[in-house]
Each structure stands twice: as structure tokens, then as C-alpha cells.
């Protein structure tokens, strides 16, 4: 049985290496899968809600599983509010399910990065608000059926920031090797979620 899987997100997904590696790994187990993706630099949940056409690629593909890697840009807000972030997630999910009532959504929490205290100047410091975003995504998933979360923030910790082979000088975006590593951490967890993939496929794998 084929499964329609779509991935969306910000610049991490837009870099192409990450979604391409995700497809490669997922397709090893589900070779009949249809996979597509769309991303845009600098976006967060608010971006979808304020620019409805950003949903167009998702709705046109009509996925059964949607992988969402957002939150990095939301964590940059100087006046970050967990309440406001949660409200944007609620609106995002409501818009999705109005058009795609049966879609199952996998959220991937943003890994820890750094930012400057002042734009273009000042010292770098760790942006711990990524953890606040991750916690809010986890809380959202706990309250919504047919949603799943890969807490990549917890899995990675400071790993990317401490390995200069994996992260670019901007301390936000990963190198090609880094995005491949990210996919190899996220994809296997997605494959393990019970209730996400078709029962027929799970039974077939068990019988092999």
C-alpha cells in the first residue's frame, strides 16, 4: 500500500538535503510511498496563518502524513510567548484539518542554536527559547489526537553547536553532513510511531 507523505518547514527543509535524506530513509521501509515537500526561508506557524497560500502545496498533495519542522524562527522573538506560540499552532492545525480531516501530523522540535544579542553585532549566545518551543509543541501533541512529536531538541542537545563539521558559521543552519545527520536521527523515530503508518504495512513487516 502506498502512503502519501509530505514535509514542510523553514530554511532547514528548504536546504533540500534534509527532506531528500528523509525520503531516502522512509522509502527503504515503504518503497511505494509518495513523498513531496515544500519549504520557505524564515517561516513559522504564524507565517502560514498570515499567508494562506503557503498551505497550497500541502493541500494540493493531500498527504496522509504531514511532517512539520517549524519553530526555529518563532524562538527568535525577543518577546517570545508560549501562549501566543500555542495559539498559532492551534490555528495552523485547525486550518490543516478543515481541509484534510484525516491527516496525521508529525511535529519535529527545533534543535538548539545560537543568535546574536544584536543583529549583525554582539556576541553569540545559546538560544534556549528553542527548548520553550519544543515544550510547547510536546504539550500541543498531548492534547491532540492523530499528532506525533519527535523531540529532536532533546535528542540533539548541544550536539550540533559543538561540532563545527555539522553546523555553519551562522550557528543556525547545518552543513550538508549536518542535515544528513538530522534526517538519520528524525526519520527512524517517525517510522516507529504506532498508529501513524498503515496497519497492513506493519503486519507485512512483522511477517517478513
C-alpha positions in Angstrom: 0.0 0.0 0.0 1.4 3.4 -0.9 1.4 6.2 1.6 1.3 9.9 0.8 3.9 11.7 2.9 4.6 15.5 2.7 7.2 17.5 4.6 7.1 21.3 5.2 9.2 23.7 7.2 11.6 26.6 7.2 15.1 27.1 5.9 16.2 23.7 7.3 13.8 21.9 5.0 14.4 24.5 2.1 18.1 23.4 2.1 16.9 20.2 0.2 19.4 17.9 1.8 17.3 17.2 4.8 14.0 16.3 3.1 15.8 14.3 0.4 17.6 12.2 3.0 14.3 11.8 4.9 12.6 10.5 1.8 15.5 8.1 1.2 15.2 6.6 4.7 11.4 6.4 4.7 11.4 4.8 1.3 13.6 2.0 2.4 10.7 0.7 4.5 7.9 1.9 2.4 9.1 1.8 -1.3 5.6 2.6 -2.6 5.4 5.8 -0.7 4.6 9.1 -2.4 6.8 11.9 -1.0 6.7 15.6 -1.5 7.9 18.7 0.3 7.6 22.5 0.3 9.5 25.0 2.5 10.3 28.7 2.7 13.1 30.5 4.5 12.2 32.4 7.7 8.8 31.0 8.2 7.0 29.7 11.4 3.4 28.8 12.2 2.4 32.4 12.1 3.6 32.7 8.5 1.2 30.0 7.4 -1.6 31.7 9.2 -0.9 35.2 7.9 -0.2 33.9 4.3 -2.8 31.3 3.5 -1.2 30.5 0.1 1.6 28.8 2.0 -0.8 25.9 2.6 -1.4 25.4 -1.2 1.3 22.9 -1.8 0.2 20.8 1.2 -3.5 20.8 0.2 -2.7 20.1 -3.5 -0.6 17.0 -2.5 -3.3 15.9 0.1 -0.9 13.9 2.3 -1.9 11.2 4.7 1.1 12.0 6.8 2.5 15.6 7.2 5.9 16.1 8.7 6.3 19.7 10.1 9.7 21.1 11.0 8.9 24.6 12.3 9.7 26.6 15.4 13.2 27.9 14.9 12.1 31.3 13.7 9.4 31.5 16.4 12.1 31.0 19.0 13.9 34.2 17.8 11.2 36.5 19.0 12.6 38.8 21.7 9.2 38.8 23.4 8.5 35.1 22.9 5.2 34.0 24.4 4.4 30.3 24.9 0.7 31.3 24.9 1.0 33.1 21.6 3.0 30.3 20.1 0.4 27.8 21.1 -2.3 29.9 19.6 -0.5 29.9 16.2 -0.1 26.2 16.4 -3.8 25.8 17.1 -4.8 27.9 14.2 -2.3 26.1 11.9 -3.7 22.7 12.9 -7.3 23.8 12.6 -6.7 25.1 9.1 -5.0 21.8 8.1 -7.7 19.6 9.5 -10.5 21.6 8.0 -9.1 20.8 4.5 -7.5 17.4 5.4 -9.6 15.9 8.3 -7.8 12.6 8.2 -4.2 13.9 8.0 -1.8 12.7 10.7 0.8 15.3 11.7 4.3 14.7 12.9 6.0 17.8 14.5 9.8 17.9 14.8 11.1 20.3 17.5 13.8 22.8 16.6 17.3 21.9 17.6 19.3 24.3 19.8 21.1 27.1 18.0 22.7 30.4 18.8 21.8 34.0 18.0 23.5 37.4 18.4 22.3 39.7 21.1 22.2 42.5 18.5 21.7 42.0 14.8 25.0 41.7 12.9 26.9 42.7 16.0 27.5 41.5 19.5 28.5 38.1 20.9 26.7 34.8 20.1 24.7 33.2 22.8 22.7 30.0 23.0 19.1 30.5 22.2 17.4 28.4 24.9 14.0 29.5 23.7 14.2 26.6 21.3 13.5 24.4 24.4 10.5 26.5 25.3 9.2 26.0 21.7 9.9 22.3 22.0 8.0 22.0 25.3 5.0 23.8 23.8 4.9 21.5 20.8 5.0 18.5 23.1 2.1 19.9 25.1 0.1 20.6 22.0 0.6 17.0 20.7 -0.5 15.7 24.1 -3.8 17.5 23.6 -4.5 16.5 20.0 -5.2 13.0 18.6 -3.5 12.0 15.3 -0.5 14.1 16.1 3.0 12.9 17.0 6.3 14.6 18.0 9.9 13.9 17.5 11.7 15.9 20.3 14.8 16.4 18.2 15.8 19.3 20.6 16.2 16.8 23.4 17.9 14.2 21.2 20.5 16.6 19.8 21.1 18.8 22.9 24.1 21.0 22.1 25.4 18.3 19.7 25.2 20.4 16.5 26.7 23.5 18.1 29.7 21.6 19.4 30.5 20.0 16.1 31.7 22.6 13.5 31.6 19.9 10.8 27.8 19.8 11.3 26.8 23.5 11.7 27.6 26.5 9.6 29.3 29.7 10.9 25.9 31.4 11.4 25.3 28.8 14.3 21.8 28.2 12.9 22.0 26.3 9.7 23.6 22.9 9.2 26.2 21.8 6.7 25.2 19.1 4.2 26.6 16.5 6.6 24.7 18.1 9.4 21.3 17.9 7.6 22.0 14.3 6.6 22.7 13.6 10.3 19.5 15.3 11.3 17.5 13.2 8.9 19.1 10.0 10.2 18.0 11.0 13.7 14.5 12.0 12.9 13.3 9.5 10.2 13.8 6.3 12.3 11.7 7.7 15.1 8.9 8.6 12.7 9.0 5.0 11.4 8.5 3.7 14.9 5.3 5.6 15.7 2.4 3.2 16.2 -0.8 4.4 14.6 1.0 6.5 12.0 1.6 4.0 9.3 -1.0 1.7 7.7 -1.7 -1.5 9.7 -1.3 -3.6 6.5 2.3 -2.4 6.2 3.1 -3.1 9.8 1.7 -6.6 9.5 3.7 -7.3 6.4 6.9 -6.1 8.0 6.3 -8.4 11.0 5.6 -11.4 8.8 8.9 -11.0 7.0 
